[in-house]
Amino acid sequence: MASSTVNVVRYTALLSGVFYGIAHRRSLQKAHDEEKLHHAVHEREHLIQQAKEAWKQKQEAPKDSIVTDPEDPRFDIEKLISKWEKEYS
């Protein structure tokens, strides 16, 4: 049979391993959460930058341009047909 000293060493090693595992898991989880937050912030900044560029391009577009998208509320079929008539005449 194992002596009491061996049992103390075994259980001490077991409990030390368990507590080390818990502490290590917490540190890994904290690093992962920080990386996830950093990624979310970076992604949001990227989307804001894209939106600013799209807004700038929209504002730079000529105001008298003809909208060719039928889903757009500013779409006017008469203007589009007259444009086509001018182009192909």
C-alpha positions as CSV (number, residue, x, y, z in Angstrom):
1,M,0.0,0.0,0.0
2,A,1.0,3.6,-0.6
3,S,2.3,5.5,2.4
4,S,0.5,8.6,3.6
5,T,3.4,10.8,2.3
6,V,2.9,9.4,-1.2
7,N,-0.8,10.1,-1.0
8,V,-0.2,13.7,0.2
9,V,2.2,14.3,-2.7
10,R,-0.3,12.8,-5.2
11,Y,-3.3,14.8,-4.0
12,T,-1.1,18.0,-3.8
13,A,0.0,17.5,-7.4
14,L,-3.6,16.8,-8.4
15,L,-5.0,19.9,-6.7
16,S,-2.1,22.0,-8.0
17,G,-2.8,20.9,-11.5
18,V,-6.5,21.6,-11.2
19,F,-5.8,25.1,-9.8
20,Y,-3.2,25.8,-12.5
21,G,-5.6,24.7,-15.2
22,I,-8.3,27.0,-13.8
23,A,-5.8,30.0,-13.7
24,H,-4.4,29.2,-17.1
25,R,-7.9,28.9,-18.6
26,R,-8.9,32.3,-17.2
27,S,-5.8,34.0,-18.6
28,L,-6.4,32.4,-22.1
29,Q,-10.1,33.4,-22.0
30,K,-9.2,37.0,-21.0
31,A,-6.7,37.2,-23.9
32,H,-9.3,35.8,-26.3
33,D,-12.0,38.2,-25.1
34,E,-9.6,41.2,-25.6
35,E,-8.7,40.0,-29.1
36,K,-12.4,39.6,-29.9
37,L,-13.2,43.1,-28.7
38,H,-10.2,44.5,-30.7
39,H,-11.4,42.7,-33.8
40,A,-15.0,44.0,-33.3
41,V,-13.8,47.6,-32.9
42,H,-11.5,47.3,-35.9
43,E,-14.4,45.9,-38.0
44,R,-16.7,48.7,-37.0
45,E,-14.0,51.3,-37.9
46,H,-13.6,49.6,-41.3
47,L,-17.4,49.7,-41.9
48,I,-17.6,53.4,-40.9
49,Q,-14.7,54.2,-43.3
50,Q,-16.5,52.3,-46.1
51,A,-19.7,54.2,-45.3
52,K,-17.9,57.6,-45.4
53,E,-16.3,56.7,-48.8
54,A,-19.7,55.7,-50.2
55,W,-21.3,58.9,-48.9
56,K,-18.5,61.0,-50.4
57,Q,-18.9,59.2,-53.8
58,K,-22.7,59.7,-53.6
59,Q,-22.2,63.4,-52.9
60,E,-19.7,63.8,-55.7
61,A,-22.1,62.3,-58.3
62,P,-23.6,64.9,-60.6
63,K,-27.0,66.0,-59.5
64,D,-28.5,65.9,-63.0
65,S,-27.5,62.3,-63.6
66,I,-30.2,59.9,-64.6
67,V,-31.1,57.1,-62.3
68,T,-31.3,53.8,-64.1
69,D,-32.2,51.6,-61.1
70,P,-36.0,51.0,-61.3
71,E,-36.0,50.3,-57.5
72,D,-34.7,53.8,-56.7
73,P,-37.5,56.3,-55.7
74,R,-35.9,58.9,-58.0
75,F,-36.2,56.7,-61.1
76,D,-37.9,58.4,-64.0
77,I,-38.6,56.3,-67.1
78,E,-39.3,59.4,-69.3
79,K,-35.8,60.8,-68.6
80,L,-34.2,57.5,-69.2
81,I,-36.0,57.0,-72.6
82,S,-35.1,60.6,-73.7
83,K,-31.4,59.9,-72.7
84,W,-31.4,56.7,-74.8
85,E,-33.0,58.6,-77.7
86,K,-30.3,61.2,-77.6
87,E,-27.5,58.6,-77.4
88,Y,-28.7,56.4,-80.2
89,S,-29.9,59.2,-82.6
